[in-house]
Amino acid sequence: IVVDDAIIVIENVERLMSQEGLSPREASFKAMEEVTGPVIAIVLVLSAVFIPVAFLGGLSGQMYQQFAITIVVSVIISGVVALTL
């Protein structure tokens, strides 16, 4: 889940370089224009799935709370890294 965002960006840059013959810099700019929306959507959807788990009550809530928080924070950081590097 975490590396998926970066893979999307890198594959799109590589596709643009091979199909359209763009330089790495031009391909990076064009790729970011194309994949920014989907990467943000992936981060929001995955966060929306795991955030409610952090608020479960009872024993299962205690067991899954740290897992859910870790996943959400990791996905958000992965999205930020994919969009900024």
Backbone bond lengths (Angstrom), bond angles and torsions (degrees), N, CA, C in turn:
res aa  C-N    CA-C-N  psi(-1)  N-CA   C-N-CA  omega(-1)  CA-C   N-CA-C  phi
1 I - - - 1.457 - - 1.522 109.94 -
2 V 1.309 116.76 -42.56 1.457 120.19 -172.24 1.525 112.29 -70.02
3 V 1.317 118.18 -41.25 1.461 119.53 -177.25 1.523 112.86 -84.81
4 D 1.310 117.88 -6.11 1.458 121.92 -177.21 1.526 112.00 -58.99
5 D 1.318 118.11 -40.51 1.468 121.35 -179.21 1.525 111.32 -61.53
6 A 1.308 116.25 -46.69 1.468 120.11 -179.42 1.523 111.31 -66.49
7 I 1.327 117.47 -36.03 1.461 120.54 178.63 1.520 110.53 -64.02
8 I 1.318 117.35 -40.97 1.465 121.36 178.59 1.524 110.19 -59.25
9 V 1.312 116.60 -46.35 1.467 120.85 -178.50 1.529 110.64 -65.11
10 I 1.321 117.33 -48.11 1.467 121.01 -176.94 1.527 111.41 -64.48
11 E 1.330 116.90 -42.55 1.466 119.07 178.92 1.524 111.55 -63.68
12 N 1.311 117.07 -37.28 1.458 119.79 179.01 1.529 111.05 -68.26
13 V 1.323 117.79 -40.10 1.469 120.88 176.80 1.525 109.79 -61.90
14 E 1.318 116.36 -46.05 1.466 119.85 -179.92 1.528 111.57 -63.05
15 R 1.315 117.16 -40.05 1.465 120.73 178.58 1.520 110.84 -61.97
16 L 1.322 116.73 -44.19 1.464 120.07 -179.71 1.526 111.78 -65.99
17 M 1.318 116.87 -36.15 1.463 119.81 178.66 1.527 110.96 -66.62
18 S 1.325 117.29 -41.00 1.466 119.38 -176.34 1.526 112.53 -80.79
19 Q 1.328 117.76 -39.34 1.466 119.67 -175.93 1.524 113.38 -82.65
20 E 1.319 116.38 -39.11 1.462 119.60 -175.28 1.525 113.06 -105.17
21 G 1.319 117.54 -4.37 1.456 121.23 177.61 1.518 114.06 67.18
22 L 1.323 117.19 28.82 1.464 120.81 -179.93 1.523 110.31 -80.08
23 S 1.332 115.33 155.17 1.461 119.89 173.46 1.531 107.92 -70.47
24 P 1.327 117.46 161.25 1.463 119.15 179.71 1.530 113.09 -56.10
25 R 1.325 116.79 -39.13 1.468 120.04 -179.90 1.530 111.43 -66.03
26 E 1.333 116.52 -47.64 1.461 120.15 179.94 1.530 111.02 -64.51
27 A 1.327 116.05 -40.53 1.465 120.33 179.12 1.525 111.03 -64.12
28 S 1.328 116.72 -37.06 1.463 120.26 178.63 1.517 111.51 -64.77
29 F 1.328 116.52 -44.93 1.462 119.42 179.19 1.527 111.27 -63.62
30 K 1.323 116.43 -44.38 1.461 119.67 -178.93 1.529 110.95 -67.75
31 A 1.325 116.73 -39.16 1.461 120.54 179.26 1.519 111.17 -63.25
32 M 1.322 116.57 -40.58 1.462 119.20 179.86 1.525 111.25 -66.19
33 E 1.326 117.14 -34.64 1.457 119.38 175.82 1.530 110.63 -63.11
34 E 1.324 116.55 -35.95 1.454 121.02 -176.67 1.525 113.54 -79.88
35 V 1.321 118.51 -35.27 1.464 119.84 -170.92 1.520 115.17 -107.23
36 T 1.313 118.80 -1.07 1.464 119.36 -179.65 1.524 111.20 -60.01
37 G 1.312 117.12 -47.76 1.468 121.03 179.98 1.519 113.27 -59.75
38 P 1.332 118.65 -51.42 1.463 119.45 178.55 1.534 114.20 -61.79
39 V 1.317 117.85 -37.20 1.466 119.63 178.92 1.526 110.16 -65.55
40 I 1.320 117.11 -43.04 1.466 120.27 177.30 1.524 110.24 -62.75
41 A 1.330 117.17 -40.74 1.463 120.85 179.06 1.525 111.42 -63.07
42 I 1.327 117.17 -41.57 1.463 120.74 178.29 1.525 110.43 -60.75
43 V 1.328 116.49 -45.83 1.468 120.82 -179.59 1.525 110.42 -61.94
44 L 1.322 117.57 -44.63 1.465 120.78 -178.77 1.527 112.06 -66.29
45 V 1.324 117.32 -41.61 1.467 120.18 -179.59 1.523 110.94 -66.12
46 L 1.323 117.30 -46.68 1.465 119.38 179.43 1.525 111.57 -64.12
47 S 1.323 117.35 -37.38 1.463 120.32 176.93 1.521 110.62 -66.14
48 A 1.332 116.96 -41.32 1.464 120.74 179.96 1.526 111.79 -64.39
49 V 1.315 117.13 -27.87 1.463 120.55 178.63 1.523 110.92 -76.21
50 F 1.320 117.54 -41.79 1.459 120.03 -172.36 1.525 114.59 -92.37
51 I 1.315 119.60 -22.81 1.471 120.42 -179.56 1.528 111.97 -60.45
52 P 1.336 120.56 -44.82 1.468 119.01 179.11 1.524 113.66 -60.45
53 V 1.317 117.69 -28.96 1.462 120.80 178.98 1.525 110.36 -62.95
54 A 1.314 117.64 -30.82 1.466 121.34 -179.76 1.524 111.73 -67.30
55 F 1.325 117.29 -18.23 1.464 120.70 -177.07 1.523 113.24 -107.79
56 L 1.325 118.06 13.62 1.458 120.62 176.16 1.520 109.56 -66.97
57 G 1.309 115.48 147.43 1.455 119.87 178.68 1.515 111.34 -95.77
58 G 1.299 115.29 175.22 1.451 121.24 175.75 1.514 114.10 74.40
59 L 1.328 113.24 -165.30 1.461 120.22 -177.08 1.530 111.79 -66.23
60 S 1.325 116.31 -40.90 1.467 118.44 179.69 1.524 111.05 -64.98
61 G 1.323 117.17 -35.33 1.460 120.49 176.76 1.514 112.01 -63.38
62 Q 1.319 116.46 -40.49 1.458 120.08 178.51 1.527 111.16 -66.40
63 M 1.327 115.86 -36.48 1.466 119.05 -178.43 1.521 111.99 -72.03
64 Y 1.336 116.94 -38.92 1.458 120.59 -173.76 1.523 114.47 -94.35
65 Q 1.316 118.62 -8.42 1.463 120.90 -175.76 1.530 111.93 -60.93
66 Q 1.307 117.46 -51.04 1.466 119.70 -178.81 1.522 111.58 -65.39
67 F 1.326 116.84 -36.60 1.465 120.90 177.12 1.524 110.45 -61.50
68 A 1.315 117.08 -47.41 1.465 121.18 -178.12 1.522 111.35 -64.09
69 I 1.310 117.13 -44.14 1.466 120.76 -179.60 1.532 110.04 -64.02
70 T 1.321 116.81 -41.70 1.463 120.67 178.74 1.524 111.59 -62.16
71 I 1.322 116.87 -44.22 1.468 120.56 179.62 1.520 110.72 -63.30
72 V 1.330 117.69 -45.88 1.468 121.11 -177.85 1.524 110.73 -62.96
73 V 1.314 117.45 -46.78 1.467 120.53 -179.77 1.532 110.26 -63.65
74 S 1.319 117.11 -41.81 1.469 120.51 179.47 1.522 111.95 -63.67
75 V 1.324 117.14 -41.79 1.463 120.77 -179.69 1.527 110.45 -66.49
76 I 1.319 117.22 -40.93 1.470 120.43 179.05 1.530 110.46 -64.55
77 I 1.317 117.11 -45.20 1.465 120.29 178.48 1.531 110.40 -62.82
78 S 1.332 117.05 -41.21 1.462 120.67 178.13 1.525 111.31 -61.04
79 G 1.321 117.12 -41.43 1.463 120.35 177.95 1.511 112.36 -64.36
80 V 1.320 116.13 -42.19 1.467 119.97 178.93 1.528 110.26 -63.66
81 V 1.322 116.78 -44.26 1.465 120.30 179.39 1.531 110.60 -63.19
82 A 1.330 117.28 -42.86 1.466 120.32 -179.53 1.523 111.52 -63.61
83 L 1.315 117.41 -32.84 1.464 120.41 -177.67 1.524 113.55 -86.77
84 T 1.320 117.80 -17.55 1.462 119.18 -176.19 1.527 113.88 -107.29
85 L 1.306 118.48 -22.74 1.463 119.70 -179.34 1.492 108.82 -96.90
